[in-house]
Amino acid sequence: MNSAVCLLERSFGLYPNNTAVSDAAVSYTYAELRERARRAASALIGELSSRAPVMVYLPKSAGFCAAMYSGRPYVPTDAAAPRGRLEKIIANLAPSAIITNADLAKNLEGIPGEHKVFTLDALAAHEADGAAISSALKTVTDSDPIYIMYTSGSTGTPKGVTIPHRGVLLFARWAEPGAALLRRVRHGRLRRDALRRASDIDARGPVPFPQQAARVFARQRRHAHLLGADRHDKHRKLRRARRRGTARAENRRLRRRGHAQQA
């Protein structure tokens, strides 16, 4: 594997009809996500001459796939980032393009730079160019950056930390066994319980942090289903309700045992 795109391709090839990503508005299978990513990547390749990174300024989603298929590193940027942070990141990064949506594009107006701004839907409306994508990916090696994470900037200007494809591939391989089965300690015993389906992963954590990105790619090795933030909210509430119900049942059982012993 020379790049993390290989992880996506494997999942797309083996399980094309599995759900890859979903939120309250949309749901894509791996086949649909692959087609959408390749269409968007083809548009980027045709529009851009620079190999500079692509900034992905979107709510938590799989929009980064478009940049990956174009052979360019992506820069995940929080949709809630204030304008001052956006200006500092763009000034430091000098991206070749920014992928966003129609609503967030308004926040970029007036920010200086030579970057081009595209909406993901507009990019995905283009036809896929397999030859152009293959040519772009052939130049990518495992030592090339896959994404750049910008620090919080709490002590000054945000700084970019570069993560190579090799780092993500090695972490995904290391984390794969743990993604298959989650463990927890209950009542002093180690139980091999799957707290939720191992094929699901939430996108609740901040996208820019490497732990979250690595978790996403680790699940790609297991053909993961990436839950959008709003979908995760519902799942998290259900899990909390189950835990509360279990705790209450256990308390009732202990009270009954105590009464029986007293009697």
C-alpha positions in Angstrom: 0.0 0.0 0.0 1.5 3.3 -1.1 -1.3 5.5 0.3 -4.4 5.4 2.5 -6.5 5.5 -0.7 -5.7 1.7 -0.8 -7.7 1.3 2.4 -10.7 2.9 0.8 -10.3 1.0 -2.4 -10.3 -2.3 -0.5 -13.5 -1.5 1.3 -15.1 -0.2 -1.9 -14.1 -3.4 -3.7 -15.1 -6.0 -1.1 -18.3 -4.4 0.4 -19.7 -2.0 -2.2 -23.2 -2.1 -0.7 -22.2 -1.6 2.9 -23.1 1.8 4.4 -19.9 3.9 4.5 -21.1 7.2 5.9 -24.4 8.6 7.1 -25.9 11.5 9.0 -29.4 13.0 9.3 -29.5 14.2 5.7 -27.7 11.6 3.6 -26.4 8.0 3.6 -23.8 6.6 1.1 -22.7 3.1 0.5 -19.0 2.5 -0.2 -19.8 2.3 -3.9 -21.6 5.6 -3.8 -19.0 7.3 -1.7 -16.2 6.1 -4.0 -18.1 7.4 -7.1 -18.7 10.7 -5.4 -15.1 11.0 -4.3 -13.7 10.2 -7.7 -16.0 12.7 -9.4 -15.0 15.4 -7.0 -11.3 14.5 -7.4 -11.5 14.5 -11.2 -12.9 18.1 -11.0 -10.0 19.1 -8.7 -7.4 17.6 -11.0 -8.9 19.5 -13.9 -9.2 22.8 -12.1 -5.9 22.9 -10.2 -2.3 23.0 -11.5 -0.8 23.3 -8.0 -0.2 20.2 -5.9 -0.6 22.2 -2.7 -2.9 20.9 0.0 -6.7 21.1 -0.2 -8.4 22.6 2.8 -11.7 20.8 3.7 -13.9 23.3 5.5 -17.0 21.3 6.1 -19.0 19.7 8.9 -17.7 16.3 9.9 -18.1 14.2 6.7 -16.1 12.2 4.2 -15.3 15.2 2.1 -11.6 14.5 2.6 -11.8 11.6 0.1 -12.0 14.0 -2.8 -8.6 15.5 -1.9 -7.1 12.1 -1.4 -8.2 10.8 -4.8 -6.7 13.9 -6.4 -3.3 13.0 -5.0 -3.2 16.0 -2.6 -3.1 16.1 1.1 -6.1 17.5 2.9 -6.4 19.9 5.8 -9.5 19.2 7.9 -10.9 22.5 9.3 -13.7 22.8 11.9 -16.9 24.2 10.4 -17.3 26.2 13.7 -13.8 27.8 13.4 -13.9 31.6 13.9 -12.9 33.8 11.0 -9.7 34.9 12.6 -8.5 31.2 12.8 -9.5 30.6 9.2 -7.5 33.6 8.1 -4.4 32.5 9.9 -4.6 28.9 8.6 -5.1 30.0 5.0 -2.3 32.6 5.2 0.1 29.9 6.6 -1.1 27.1 4.4 -1.7 28.8 1.0 -4.0 26.0 -0.1 -4.6 25.2 -3.7 -8.3 24.9 -3.1 -10.9 25.0 -0.3 -13.8 22.4 -0.4 -16.8 23.6 1.5 -20.6 24.0 1.1 -22.8 27.0 0.1 -23.4 28.2 3.6 -19.8 28.0 4.9 -18.5 29.6 1.7 -19.9 32.9 2.8 -17.4 32.8 5.8 -14.5 32.7 3.3 -15.5 35.9 1.4 -12.8 38.6 1.6 -10.0 36.3 2.9 -6.9 37.0 0.8 -5.2 34.2 -1.1 -4.8 32.6 -4.5 -6.9 29.6 -3.5 -10.1 28.5 -5.3 -13.3 27.8 -3.4 -15.5 24.8 -4.5 -18.6 23.3 -3.0 -18.4 19.6 -2.6 -21.8 19.1 -4.4 -20.5 21.1 -7.4 -17.3 19.0 -7.6 -19.3 15.8 -7.3 -21.4 16.8 -10.3 -18.5 16.3 -12.7 -17.8 13.1 -14.5 -15.1 10.8 -13.1 -11.8 10.6 -15.0 -10.2 7.3 -14.1 -7.1 7.9 -16.1 -6.4 11.3 -14.4 -7.0 9.8 -11.0 -4.7 6.9 -11.6 -2.0 9.2 -12.9 -2.3 11.5 -9.8 -2.2 8.5 -7.4 0.8 7.0 -9.0 2.9 9.9 -7.9 1.9 9.4 -4.2 4.3 7.5 -1.9 3.8 6.4 1.7 6.2 9.2 2.9 4.0 11.9 1.4 1.6 13.8 3.7 -1.9 12.6 3.8 -3.2 15.4 5.9 -2.1 18.4 7.9 -3.5 19.1 11.3 -3.5 22.6 12.6 -2.9 23.2 16.3 -5.4 25.2 18.4 -3.3 28.3 18.2 -4.1 29.1 21.8 -0.6 30.4 22.3 -0.3 32.2 19.0 -0.6 31.4 15.4 -1.9 27.9 14.5 0.8 25.6 13.3 0.5 22.8 10.8 1.5 19.2 11.8 2.1 17.0 8.8 1.0 13.3 9.0 2.3 10.9 6.3 0.4 8.1 4.6 2.8 5.6 6.2 1.8 6.8 9.7 -1.9 6.4 9.0 -1.4 2.9 7.4 0.7 1.6 10.3 -1.7 3.0 12.9 -4.7 1.5 11.0 -3.0 -1.9 10.9 -2.1 -1.7 14.6 -5.6 -0.6 15.7 -7.6 -3.1 13.5 -7.8 -5.9 16.1 -9.1 -3.5 18.7 -11.7 -2.2 16.3 -13.1 -5.7 15.9 -14.1 -6.1 19.5 -14.5 -3.6 22.2 -13.9 -4.4 25.9 -15.0 -3.1 29.2 -14.7 -3.9 32.9 -18.0 -4.5 34.6 -18.3 -5.4 38.3 -14.6 -6.2 38.5 -14.6 -8.6 35.6 -13.2 -8.2 32.1 -15.9 -8.9 29.7 -15.5 -9.2 25.9 -18.7 -7.2 25.2 -19.3 -5.4 22.0 -20.7 -2.1 23.4 -21.8 -1.2 19.9 -21.4 -2.8 16.5 -17.7 -3.0 15.7 -18.7 -1.9 12.2 -19.9 1.5 13.4 -17.7 4.5 14.3 -18.9 7.9 15.4 -17.5 11.2 14.1 -18.1 13.0 17.3 -14.5 13.8 18.0 -12.9 16.8 16.4 -11.8 15.9 12.9 -8.5 17.8 13.0 -7.1 15.6 15.8 -4.9 12.7 14.6 -6.6 10.2 17.0 -9.9 10.7 15.3 -8.5 10.5 11.8 -6.6 7.4 12.7 -9.7 5.8 14.1 -11.5 6.5 10.8 -8.8 4.8 8.8 -8.5 1.9 11.2 -12.2 1.2 10.7 -11.7 1.5 6.9 -9.7 -1.7 7.2 -12.9 -3.2 8.7 -15.3 -1.6 6.2 -16.6 0.8 8.8 -19.8 2.8 8.9 -18.9 6.4 9.8 -21.7 8.0 11.7 -22.2 11.7 11.4 -22.2 13.9 14.5 -26.0 14.2 14.7 -26.5 10.5 14.1 -24.0 9.8 16.9 -26.0 12.0 19.3 -28.9 9.7 18.9 -26.8 6.6 19.4 -25.1 8.1 22.4 -28.4 8.9 24.1 -29.6 5.3 23.5 -26.4 3.9 25.1 -26.8 6.2 28.1 -30.4 5.1 28.5 -29.3 1.5 28.4 -26.6 2.1 31.0 -29.0 3.9 33.3 -31.5 1.0 33.0 -28.8 -1.6 33.7 -27.6 0.3 36.8 -31.1 0.7 38.1 -31.8 -3.0 37.6 -28.5 -3.9 39.4 -29.4 -1.6 42.3 -32.8 -3.2 42.6 -31.2 -6.7 42.6 -28.8 -5.7 45.4 -31.6 -4.2 47.5 -33.6 -7.4 47.1 -30.6 -9.5 48.1 -30.0 -7.3 51.2 -33.6 -7.6 52.3 -33.5 -11.4 51.8 -30.3 -11.6 54.0 -31.8 -9.5 56.7 -34.9 -11.6 56.8 
